[in-house]
Amino acid sequence: MPDTFNNKRYTYRLLNSYGHPVPEIDGKLQLEATRVHPTVVSTHFTDDKDSIVMDITPAYDVANLKKVLRTHELHPPGRLRRDR
């Protein structure tokens, strides 16, 4: 991919949001990461899992889009649990 590090970078599907596990909304991919600023809505940490909720609405140039929240959960294997 000769254009990986120039202004054609995001024309490659593996480098733009098409190649990542993010939603496509109203037929539109996410904007370039350097152009948007998602916010962390909440975090929650327990012995069993960690979670984060982010508002990724600014990542989409979609008219009338109200809100897009994305939740990530991490369930680390081997983490000590309270019930053991």
Backbone atoms as SQL, in Angstrom:
CREATE TABLE atoms (id INTEGER PRIMARY KEY, chain TEXT, resi INTEGER, resn TEXT, atom TEXT, x REAL, y REAL, z REAL);
INSERT INTO atoms VALUES
  (1, 'A', 1, 'MET', 'N', 0.839, -1.177, 0.000),
  (2, 'A', 1, 'MET', 'CA', 0.000, 0.000, 0.000),
  (3, 'A', 1, 'MET', 'C', 0.888, 1.246, 0.000),
  (4, 'A', 2, 'PRO', 'N', 1.191, 1.723, -1.133),
  (5, 'A', 2, 'PRO', 'CA', 2.115, 2.856, -1.223),
  (6, 'A', 2, 'PRO', 'C', 1.556, 4.165, -0.660),
  (7, 'A', 3, 'ASP', 'N', 0.247, 4.287, -0.549),
  (8, 'A', 3, 'ASP', 'CA', -0.342, 5.546, -0.070),
  (9, 'A', 3, 'ASP', 'C', -0.703, 5.501, 1.413),
  (10, 'A', 4, 'THR', 'N', -0.146, 4.564, 2.140),
  (11, 'A', 4, 'THR', 'CA', -0.478, 4.400, 3.555),
  (12, 'A', 4, 'THR', 'C', -0.194, 5.654, 4.373),
  (13, 'A', 5, 'PHE', 'N', 0.849, 6.388, 4.040),
  (14, 'A', 5, 'PHE', 'CA', 1.232, 7.530, 4.868),
  (15, 'A', 5, 'PHE', 'C', 1.121, 8.864, 4.138),
  (16, 'A', 6, 'ASN', 'N', 0.093, 8.995, 3.307),
  (17, 'A', 6, 'ASN', 'CA', -0.161, 10.288, 2.677),
  (18, 'A', 6, 'ASN', 'C', -1.657, 10.604, 2.730),
  (19, 'A', 7, 'ASN', 'N', -2.100, 11.598, 1.998),
  (20, 'A', 7, 'ASN', 'CA', -3.487, 12.036, 2.098),
  (21, 'A', 7, 'ASN', 'C', -4.487, 11.042, 1.503),
  (22, 'A', 8, 'LYS', 'N', -4.016, 9.968, 0.885),
  (23, 'A', 8, 'LYS', 'CA', -4.905, 8.924, 0.359),
  (24, 'A', 8, 'LYS', 'C', -5.064, 7.756, 1.336),
  (25, 'A', 9, 'ARG', 'N', -4.505, 7.889, 2.518),
  (26, 'A', 9, 'ARG', 'CA', -4.500, 6.821, 3.519),
  (27, 'A', 9, 'ARG', 'C', -5.868, 6.175, 3.728),
  (28, 'A', 10, 'TYR', 'N', -6.889, 6.991, 3.908),
  (29, 'A', 10, 'TYR', 'CA', -8.192, 6.447, 4.272),
  (30, 'A', 10, 'TYR', 'C', -9.020, 5.987, 3.084),
  (31, 'A', 11, 'THR', 'N', -8.422, 5.944, 1.897),
  (32, 'A', 11, 'THR', 'CA', -9.111, 5.358, 0.756),
  (33, 'A', 11, 'THR', 'C', -9.007, 3.832, 0.799),
  (34, 'A', 12, 'TYR', 'N', -8.121, 3.296, 1.617),
  (35, 'A', 12, 'TYR', 'CA', -7.979, 1.854, 1.791),
  (36, 'A', 12, 'TYR', 'C', -8.968, 1.370, 2.841),
  (37, 'A', 13, 'ARG', 'N', -9.743, 0.353, 2.494),
  (38, 'A', 13, 'ARG', 'CA', -10.772, -0.144, 3.413),
  (39, 'A', 13, 'ARG', 'C', -10.202, -0.659, 4.735),
  (40, 'A', 14, 'LEU', 'N', -9.034, -1.227, 4.727),
  (41, 'A', 14, 'LEU', 'CA', -8.465, -1.744, 5.965),
  (42, 'A', 14, 'LEU', 'C', -7.970, -0.631, 6.883),
  (43, 'A', 15, 'LEU', 'N', -7.777, 0.562, 6.362),
  (44, 'A', 15, 'LEU', 'CA', -7.293, 1.664, 7.181),
  (45, 'A', 15, 'LEU', 'C', -8.409, 2.622, 7.589),
  (46, 'A', 16, 'ASN', 'N', -9.491, 2.687, 6.816),
  (47, 'A', 16, 'ASN', 'CA', -10.604, 3.533, 7.249),
  (48, 'A', 16, 'ASN', 'C', -11.503, 2.705, 8.161),
  (49, 'A', 17, 'SER', 'N', -12.591, 3.241, 8.603),
  (50, 'A', 17, 'SER', 'CA', -13.406, 2.526, 9.592),
  (51, 'A', 17, 'SER', 'C', -14.099, 1.296, 9.023),
  (52, 'A', 18, 'TYR', 'N', -14.120, 1.119, 7.694),
  (53, 'A', 18, 'TYR', 'CA', -14.696, -0.087, 7.106),
  (54, 'A', 18, 'TYR', 'C', -13.977, -1.337, 7.613),
  (55, 'A', 19, 'GLY', 'N', -12.702, -1.238, 7.825),
  (56, 'A', 19, 'GLY', 'CA', -11.907, -2.388, 8.244),
  (57, 'A', 19, 'GLY', 'C', -11.854, -2.582, 9.753),
  (58, 'A', 20, 'HIS', 'N', -12.718, -1.906, 10.490),
  (59, 'A', 20, 'HIS', 'CA', -12.736, -2.001, 11.946),
  (60, 'A', 20, 'HIS', 'C', -14.138, -2.361, 12.423),
  (61, 'A', 21, 'PRO', 'N', -14.265, -2.975, 13.589),
  (62, 'A', 21, 'PRO', 'CA', -15.583, -3.372, 14.089),
  (63, 'A', 21, 'PRO', 'C', -16.355, -2.190, 14.690),
  (64, 'A', 22, 'VAL', 'N', -16.732, -1.261, 13.841),
  (65, 'A', 22, 'VAL', 'CA', -17.536, -0.112, 14.274),
  (66, 'A', 22, 'VAL', 'C', -18.770, -0.036, 13.390),
  (67, 'A', 23, 'PRO', 'N', -19.837, 0.560, 13.898),
  (68, 'A', 23, 'PRO', 'CA', -21.060, 0.615, 13.101),
  (69, 'A', 23, 'PRO', 'C', -20.940, 1.497, 11.870),
  (70, 'A', 24, 'GLU', 'N', -21.654, 1.104, 10.838),
  (71, 'A', 24, 'GLU', 'CA', -21.848, 1.942, 9.664),
  (72, 'A', 24, 'GLU', 'C', -23.273, 2.479, 9.808),
  (73, 'A', 25, 'ILE', 'N', -23.429, 3.791, 9.824),
  (74, 'A', 25, 'ILE', 'CA', -24.733, 4.392, 10.096),
  (75, 'A', 25, 'ILE', 'C', -25.222, 5.143, 8.868),
  (76, 'A', 26, 'ASP', 'N', -26.424, 4.792, 8.451),
  (77, 'A', 26, 'ASP', 'CA', -27.037, 5.421, 7.281),
  (78, 'A', 26, 'ASP', 'C', -26.097, 5.362, 6.072),
  (79, 'A', 27, 'GLY', 'N', -25.390, 4.231, 5.957),
  (80, 'A', 27, 'GLY', 'CA', -24.475, 4.037, 4.841),
  (81, 'A', 27, 'GLY', 'C', -23.165, 4.797, 4.947),
  (82, 'A', 28, 'LYS', 'N', -22.904, 5.403, 6.112),
  (83, 'A', 28, 'LYS', 'CA', -21.685, 6.209, 6.267),
  (84, 'A', 28, 'LYS', 'C', -20.743, 5.573, 7.279),
  (85, 'A', 29, 'LEU', 'N', -19.462, 5.632, 6.935),
  (86, 'A', 29, 'LEU', 'CA', -18.416, 5.162, 7.833),
  (87, 'A', 29, 'LEU', 'C', -18.068, 6.263, 8.830),
  (88, 'A', 30, 'GLN', 'N', -17.320, 5.904, 9.846),
  (89, 'A', 30, 'GLN', 'CA', -16.848, 6.909, 10.798),
  (90, 'A', 30, 'GLN', 'C', -15.889, 7.871, 10.113),
  (91, 'A', 31, 'LEU', 'N', -15.858, 9.091, 10.620),
  (92, 'A', 31, 'LEU', 'CA', -14.908, 10.091, 10.152),
  (93, 'A', 31, 'LEU', 'C', -13.504, 9.722, 10.627),
  (94, 'A', 32, 'GLU', 'N', -12.503, 10.371, 10.090),
  (95, 'A', 32, 'GLU', 'CA', -11.128, 10.128, 10.531),
  (96, 'A', 32, 'GLU', 'C', -11.009, 10.433, 12.022),
  (97, 'A', 33, 'ALA', 'N', -10.315, 9.591, 12.728),
  (98, 'A', 33, 'ALA', 'CA', -10.203, 9.713, 14.182),
  (99, 'A', 33, 'ALA', 'C', -9.609, 11.044, 14.632),
  (100, 'A', 34, 'THR', 'N', -8.753, 11.629, 13.822),
  (101, 'A', 34, 'THR', 'CA', -8.130, 12.896, 14.211),
  (102, 'A', 34, 'THR', 'C', -9.101, 14.075, 14.120),
  (103, 'A', 35, 'ARG', 'N', -10.258, 13.852, 13.494),
  (104, 'A', 35, 'ARG', 'CA', -11.226, 14.936, 13.309),
  (105, 'A', 35, 'ARG', 'C', -12.348, 14.928, 14.329),
  (106, 'A', 36, 'VAL', 'N', -12.447, 13.909, 15.169),
  (107, 'A', 36, 'VAL', 'CA', -13.575, 13.782, 16.101),
  (108, 'A', 36, 'VAL', 'C', -13.084, 13.623, 17.534),
  (109, 'A', 37, 'HIS', 'N', -13.975, 13.894, 18.461),
  (110, 'A', 37, 'HIS', 'CA', -13.641, 13.799, 19.878),
  (111, 'A', 37, 'HIS', 'C', -14.785, 13.136, 20.644),
  (112, 'A', 38, 'PRO', 'N', -14.821, 11.796, 20.629),
  (113, 'A', 38, 'PRO', 'CA', -15.846, 11.110, 21.410),
  (114, 'A', 38, 'PRO', 'C', -15.624, 11.362, 22.895),
  (115, 'A', 39, 'THR', 'N', -16.673, 11.219, 23.677),
  (116, 'A', 39, 'THR', 'CA', -16.556, 11.443, 25.121),
  (117, 'A', 39, 'THR', 'C', -16.872, 10.165, 25.878),
  (118, 'A', 40, 'VAL', 'N', -16.234, 10.011, 27.010),
  (119, 'A', 40, 'VAL', 'CA', -16.519, 8.887, 27.895),
  (120, 'A', 40, 'VAL', 'C', -17.738, 9.260, 28.728),
  (121, 'A', 41, 'VAL', 'N', -18.775, 8.439, 28.630),
  (122, 'A', 41, 'VAL', 'CA', -20.016, 8.674, 29.370),
  (123, 'A', 41, 'VAL', 'C', -19.921, 8.068, 30.758),
  (124, 'A', 42, 'SER', 'N', -19.384, 6.847, 30.836),
  (125, 'A', 42, 'SER', 'CA', -19.251, 6.207, 32.145),
  (126, 'A', 42, 'SER', 'C', -18.207, 5.101, 32.082),
  (127, 'A', 43, 'THR', 'N', -17.702, 4.770, 33.259),
  (128, 'A', 43, 'THR', 'CA', -16.819, 3.617, 33.423),
  (129, 'A', 43, 'THR', 'C', -17.296, 2.853, 34.642),
  (130, 'A', 44, 'HIS', 'N', -17.057, 1.567, 34.639),
  (131, 'A', 44, 'HIS', 'CA', -17.454, 0.735, 35.775),
  (132, 'A', 44, 'HIS', 'C', -16.439, -0.404, 35.894),
  (133, 'A', 45, 'PHE', 'N', -15.891, -0.568, 37.076),
  (134, 'A', 45, 'PHE', 'CA', -14.856, -1.573, 37.298),
  (135, 'A', 45, 'PHE', 'C', -15.268, -2.480, 38.443),
  (136, 'A', 46, 'THR', 'N', -15.277, -3.779, 38.198),
  (137, 'A', 46, 'THR', 'CA', -15.584, -4.760, 39.238),
  (138, 'A', 46, 'THR', 'C', -14.529, -5.852, 39.187),
  (139, 'A', 47, 'ASP', 'N', -14.639, -6.798, 40.082),
  (140, 'A', 47, 'ASP', 'CA', -13.707, -7.923, 40.077),
  (141, 'A', 47, 'ASP', 'C', -13.895, -8.805, 38.846),
  (142, 'A', 48, 'ASP', 'N', -15.115, -8.825, 38.286),
  (143, 'A', 48, 'ASP', 'CA', -15.406, -9.698, 37.155),
  (144, 'A', 48, 'ASP', 'C', -15.208, -9.038, 35.796),
  (145, 'A', 49, 'LYS', 'N', -15.431, -7.731, 35.716),
  (146, 'A', 49, 'LYS', 'CA', -15.317, -7.078, 34.413),
  (147, 'A', 49, 'LYS', 'C', -15.094, -5.582, 34.576),
  (148, 'A', 50, 'ASP', 'N', -14.557, -5.005, 33.532),
  (149, 'A', 50, 'ASP', 'CA', -14.421, -3.555, 33.418),
  (150, 'A', 50, 'ASP', 'C', -15.258, -3.141, 32.220),
  (151, 'A', 51, 'SER', 'N', -15.908, -1.988, 32.310),
  (152, 'A', 51, 'SER', 'CA', -16.681, -1.524, 31.169),
  (153, 'A', 51, 'SER', 'C', -16.534, -0.013, 31.005),
  (154, 'A', 52, 'ILE', 'N', -16.688, 0.414, 29.765),
  (155, 'A', 52, 'ILE', 'CA', -16.636, 1.826, 29.429),
  (156, 'A', 52, 'ILE', 'C', -17.731, 2.091, 28.397),
  (157, 'A', 53, 'VAL', 'N', -18.445, 3.202, 28.579),
  (158, 'A', 53, 'VAL', 'CA', -19.460, 3.622, 27.622),
  (159, 'A', 53, 'VAL', 'C', -18.986, 4.945, 27.031),
  (160, 'A', 54, 'MET', 'N', -18.958, 5.003, 25.694),
  (161, 'A', 54, 'MET', 'CA', -18.506, 6.212, 25.007),
  (162, 'A', 54, 'MET', 'C', -19.613, 6.733, 24.090),
  (163, 'A', 55, 'ASP', 'N', -19.714, 8.048, 24.014),
  (164, 'A', 55, 'ASP', 'CA', -20.604, 8.689, 23.055),
  (165, 'A', 55, 'ASP', 'C', -19.784, 8.921, 21.794),
  (166, 'A', 56, 'ILE', 'N', -20.079, 8.152, 20.755),
  (167, 'A', 56, 'ILE', 'CA', -19.315, 8.261, 19.507),
  (168, 'A', 56, 'ILE', 'C', -20.108, 8.998, 18.426),
  (169, 'A', 57, 'THR', 'N', -21.132, 9.723, 18.817),
  (170, 'A', 57, 'THR', 'CA', -21.939, 10.483, 17.859),
  (171, 'A', 57, 'THR', 'C', -21.089, 11.397, 16.984),
  (172, 'A', 58, 'PRO', 'N', -20.086, 12.102, 17.542),
  (173, 'A', 58, 'PRO', 'CA', -19.292, 13.003, 16.696),
  (174, 'A', 58, 'PRO', 'C', -18.498, 12.293, 15.598),
  (175, 'A', 59, 'ALA', 'N', -18.408, 10.976, 15.663),
  (176, 'A', 59, 'ALA', 'CA', -17.646, 10.231, 14.666),
  (177, 'A', 59, 'ALA', 'C', -18.406, 10.045, 13.354),
  (178, 'A', 60, 'TYR', 'N', -19.658, 10.498, 13.318),
  (179, 'A', 60, 'TYR', 'CA', -20.480, 10.292, 12.131),
  (180, 'A', 60, 'TYR', 'C', -21.025, 11.609, 11.598),
  (181, 'A', 61, 'ASP', 'N', -20.915, 11.788, 10.299),
  (182, 'A', 61, 'ASP', 'CA', -21.485, 12.944, 9.623),
  (183, 'A', 61, 'ASP', 'C', -22.823, 12.509, 9.028),
  (184, 'A', 62, 'VAL', 'N', -23.817, 12.344, 9.911),
  (185, 'A', 62, 'VAL', 'CA', -25.139, 11.860, 9.512),
  (186, 'A', 62, 'VAL', 'C', -26.175, 12.872, 9.997),
  (187, 'A', 63, 'ALA', 'N', -26.942, 13.411, 9.067),
  (188, 'A', 63, 'ALA', 'CA', -27.968, 14.391, 9.421),
  (189, 'A', 63, 'ALA', 'C', -28.991, 13.767, 10.371),
  (190, 'A', 64, 'ASN', 'N', -29.400, 14.527, 11.350),
  (191, 'A', 64, 'ASN', 'CA', -30.433, 14.126, 12.323),
  (192, 'A', 64, 'ASN', 'C', -30.035, 12.962, 13.227),
  (193, 'A', 65, 'LEU', 'N', -28.769, 12.631, 13.284),
  (194, 'A', 65, 'LEU', 'CA', -28.317, 11.574, 14.190),
  (195, 'A', 65, 'LEU', 'C', -28.367, 12.114, 15.612),
  (196, 'A', 66, 'LYS', 'N', -29.109, 11.442, 16.473),
  (197, 'A', 66, 'LYS', 'CA', -29.270, 11.942, 17.841),
  (198, 'A', 66, 'LYS', 'C', -28.130, 11.500, 18.756),
  (199, 'A', 67, 'LYS', 'N', -27.897, 10.199, 18.879),
  (200, 'A', 67, 'LYS', 'CA', -26.854, 9.733, 19.788),
  (201, 'A', 67, 'LYS', 'C', -26.456, 8.301, 19.436),
  (202, 'A', 68, 'VAL', 'N', -25.160, 8.058, 19.496),
  (203, 'A', 68, 'VAL', 'CA', -24.622, 6.715, 19.310),
  (204, 'A', 68, 'VAL', 'C', -23.720, 6.431, 20.496),
  (205, 'A', 69, 'LEU', 'N', -24.122, 5.467, 21.306),
  (206, 'A', 69, 'LEU', 'CA', -23.314, 5.060, 22.457),
  (207, 'A', 69, 'LEU', 'C', -22.695, 3.706, 22.139),
  (208, 'A', 70, 'ARG', 'N', -21.461, 3.531, 22.557),
  (209, 'A', 70, 'ARG', 'CA', -20.769, 2.259, 22.351),
  (210, 'A', 70, 'ARG', 'C', -20.240, 1.788, 23.702),
  (211, 'A', 71, 'THR', 'N', -20.536, 0.548, 24.031),
  (212, 'A', 71, 'THR', 'CA', -20.094, -0.041, 25.287),
  (213, 'A', 71, 'THR', 'C', -19.041, -1.106, 25.007),
  (214, 'A', 72, 'HIS', 'N', -17.940, -1.026, 25.727),
  (215, 'A', 72, 'HIS', 'CA', -16.882, -2.036, 25.649),
  (216, 'A', 72, 'HIS', 'C', -16.795, -2.695, 27.012),
  (217, 'A', 73, 'GLU', 'N', -16.726, -4.027, 27.023),
  (218, 'A', 73, 'GLU', 'CA', -16.547, -4.766, 28.267),
  (219, 'A', 73, 'GLU', 'C', -15.310, -5.641, 28.161),
  (220, 'A', 74, 'LEU', 'N', -14.577, -5.702, 29.239),
  (221, 'A', 74, 'LEU', 'CA', -13.394, -6.545, 29.326),
  (222, 'A', 74, 'LEU', 'C', -13.611, -7.526, 30.467),
  (223, 'A', 75, 'HIS', 'N', -13.507, -8.803, 30.143),
  (224, 'A', 75, 'HIS', 'CA', -13.641, -9.867, 31.134),
  (225, 'A', 75, 'HIS', 'C', -12.295, -10.593, 31.204),
  (226, 'A', 76, 'PRO', 'N', -11.372, -10.070, 31.983),
  (227, 'A', 76, 'PRO', 'CA', -10.030, -10.657, 32.004),
  (228, 'A', 76, 'PRO', 'C', -10.019, -12.062, 32.599),
  (229, 'A', 77, 'PRO', 'N', -9.466, -13.029, 31.887),
  (230, 'A', 77, 'PRO', 'CA', -9.353, -14.376, 32.449),
  (231, 'A', 77, 'PRO', 'C', -8.378, -14.378, 33.613),
  (232, 'A', 78, 'GLY', 'N', -8.697, -15.139, 34.613),
  (233, 'A', 78, 'GLY', 'CA', -7.787, -15.268, 35.742),
  (234, 'A', 78, 'GLY', 'C', -7.893, -14.158, 36.763),
  (235, 'A', 79, 'ARG', 'N', -8.749, -13.176, 36.547),
  (236, 'A', 79, 'ARG', 'CA', -8.899, -12.112, 37.543),
  (237, 'A', 79, 'ARG', 'C', -9.553, -12.708, 38.786),
  (238, 'A', 80, 'LEU', 'N', -9.080, -12.314, 39.934),
  (239, 'A', 80, 'LEU', 'CA', -9.646, -12.815, 41.186),
  (240, 'A', 80, 'LEU', 'C', -11.090, -12.374, 41.312),
  (241, 'A', 81, 'ARG', 'N', -11.945, -13.297, 41.714),
  (242, 'A', 81, 'ARG', 'CA', -13.360, -12.989, 41.893),
  (243, 'A', 81, 'ARG', 'C', -13.697, -13.009, 43.365),
  (244, 'A', 82, 'ARG', 'N', -14.671, -12.229, 43.757),
  (245, 'A', 82, 'ARG', 'CA', -15.082, -12.137, 45.167),
  (246, 'A', 82, 'ARG', 'C', -15.664, -13.427, 45.689),
  (247, 'A', 83, 'ASP', 'N', -16.330, -14.208, 44.823),
  (248, 'A', 83, 'ASP', 'CA', -17.022, -15.408, 45.288),
  (249, 'A', 83, 'ASP', 'C', -16.124, -16.625, 45.406),
  (250, 'A', 84, 'ARG', 'N', -14.829, -16.457, 45.251),
  (251, 'A', 84, 'ARG', 'CA', -13.903, -17.593, 45.373),
  (252, 'A', 84, 'ARG', 'C', -13.193, -17.576, 46.678);
